[in-house]
Amino acid sequence: MPEGDTIYRAALALHRALAGRTVVRFESVYPAVTRVAADRPIEGRTIESVSARGKHLLIAFSGDVFLRTHMRMNGSWHLYRPGVRWQRPAADMRVLIATADAVAVGFNVPVAELLTSRQLARHLELRALGPDWLAPAFDREDILRRLRARAGDAAADALLNQRVAAGIGNVFKSEILFLAGIHPFTAVSALDASQLERVVDIAREQLTANVLTRAQTLNPFTGRRTTRSLDPNKKLWVYGRGGQPCRRCGATIEVRKTGVDARITYWCPSCQPRR
Ligand SMILES: [Zn+2]
C-alpha cells in the first residue's frame, strides 16, 4: 500500500515536472471525471501545484479545478517524456495529464474526481484526516494528544489511523514500532509519556528521511529504508521478514494479519517485548 512518503514523493516529482505548465491533453476512463471535464475542459489550463494530503494526491489547475486521486492499494503515478513507452499496460491508465514536455499517467488509481475549491474544502474524507506526518508545520503536541485519545487501541492501529495523523501505512507502522522497541499490540494507554514521544519522533524522522533521500523517484518500491544499511537487501528491520532472524538480536520475526482488511504487522518478539 502506498504510504505517506510515497505520495509525498510522487507529489514533489509531479510538481517539479508539471507546475506552471499548460495542459495539452487530459484523459480519464472514469465517466464522473470526463463528465466534469466536458463542462470545464482541463486542456488549456495551467497546472498550479501538485501536493499530498495524507494519502490523497491533489493537482490544482487554474480556474478553480482540482483533481483528487487516492492510490489505495495498487495505484501509482508515473511520469514520462512524450513518446516514451510506458512501463505499464495502457489498459491500466485511469487518468492522464500531458504538457508539452511531460506525460503524467495514473495507473490503476481507483479514486479520481474533479472538484472546485469549495467542494474540496467540504470533502468528508479530507476533512477527517488528522495532521500530516510530513507537514512542514509539524505539531508534535497535537499528534501526541491525538494518539493519547486512542487509549484503547493497539499502538499499531493508532499509528495506522489516518484520523490521528495522516501518512503511515503498514510498512512504516511495523518499522517505527520496531525502532521504538514497542510491541505492536500494546494498548496506547499502556505506553508512558516518553515511549509515546519516542514513537512520534521516530515516525516523523523516518517519514521525513524517506522523502528527502529519494525526492526524485516516483516508484514506491525503490529505496524505502529504515535500517541505514547500504546493503539493498537489508533496507527494512522487520517488514516483509516474517520467519526470518531479527537483524538486531536473531530472534524469529513474527507476523500477524488483523482486522477485516487483513492489515499485516511484523515485529521482533525479543526487541519488542509485550508489557
Ligand atoms: Zn530482535
Residues whose N, C-alpha, C, O or C-beta is under 5 A from the ligand:
A	BS01	ZN	C246 R248 C249 G250 A251 C268 S270 C271
